Amino acid sequence: MSLRIEPITAFQTTFIGSPYSAQLLVKGSKPTWQPKVKSKQYADKLKTLPEFIQATDYSIRKVLANIEIPIRFDKSKLYALIMTKLSDDVESDIQLKSFIQTFEKTHASDNSSIYLKTLRRYLTEIDDYTPIQISDFAYMGLQSDISFSVFCDLSLAFITYQKMFKYIVEVAETKLGKLHSKGVRPIFIEKKVASYIHEIKPIMSEYSKTIESQLNLTFYMELANSNTYDELFKPKILNCATMNTETFAHYCKDFQSKLHVLRQGLFDKAPHLFTEKVDPKNPANFVWVISAMQSMGGSANDG
């Protein structure tokens, strides 16, 4: 029985690149590794989505420089394949591309109303997408011999990103809500935007680390469970036997640690986001039932 999900989907790419386009994150120093082969497919997209593509390029190169790659794959070829797929996914999703283009063209200090509107639209997409992703992780976990807790952690990450972007929208509404009303002075606008960036910077810093760690884990799982380039990022059942036990455990532990720090920081900033009641009609909650059983001593892979 094949999986219903591809590890790289169009909307997932927004978790890598869009925060940079939206001025929520700023790239640090460039990764030291330079690919020998550049992806030709995304060259034109640099003209229309420069910040998004460059940020995605930055993240992918950093991950490929860090993770253990099976000897059957060439790192530069992997880079070109991944960047081509990501850029093609965005190009084929008109609404997603529109979101990113708006972020690219609209700075918070230039037109706060459009900036806020785009943030809210983006959050709506995340709210719609997250339950689907969680259900897919549950399905993947049931088919795999990998500990179900790994898929629970991945699900928890997407729920955390959902909460985090709700927090971002709340801060933006408070700081930028009526910024461009008649008579508001430019110096006041600049101070408010600076205050907004200062407020969200700690959380976004931890988010960046978590995303990077998540990519290390998921890319390693994907590469280890693919025998050819054609099999990459296609539906498949993930198995433990194809992975180095110590390497996999290291990536899992690092991801769990980074996610915990992000969630703790977000809770300190916005504890009200963690008080929702569980909807028993949502099948995705099965993930948390299994997770609870495991934490109480039961096996997550028992029938």
Secondary structure, DSSP 8 states (H G I E B T S, - for coil): ---S--SS-TGGGHHHHHHHHTTS----S--S---SS--STTTTHHHHSHHHHHHHHHHHHHHHHHS---TTS-HHHHHHHHHHHHHHHHHH-HHHHHHHHHHHH--TTT-HHHHHHHHHHHHHHHHHHHHHHHHHHHHHHHH-SS-HHHHHHHHHHHHHHHHHHHHHHHHHHHHHTTTTSTT--HHHHHHHHHHHHHHHHHHHHHHHHHHHHHHHHHHHHHHHT-SSGGGTTS-----GGGS-HHHHHHHHHHHHHHHHHHHHHHHHH-GGGG-----TT-GGGHHHHHHHHHHTT--TT--
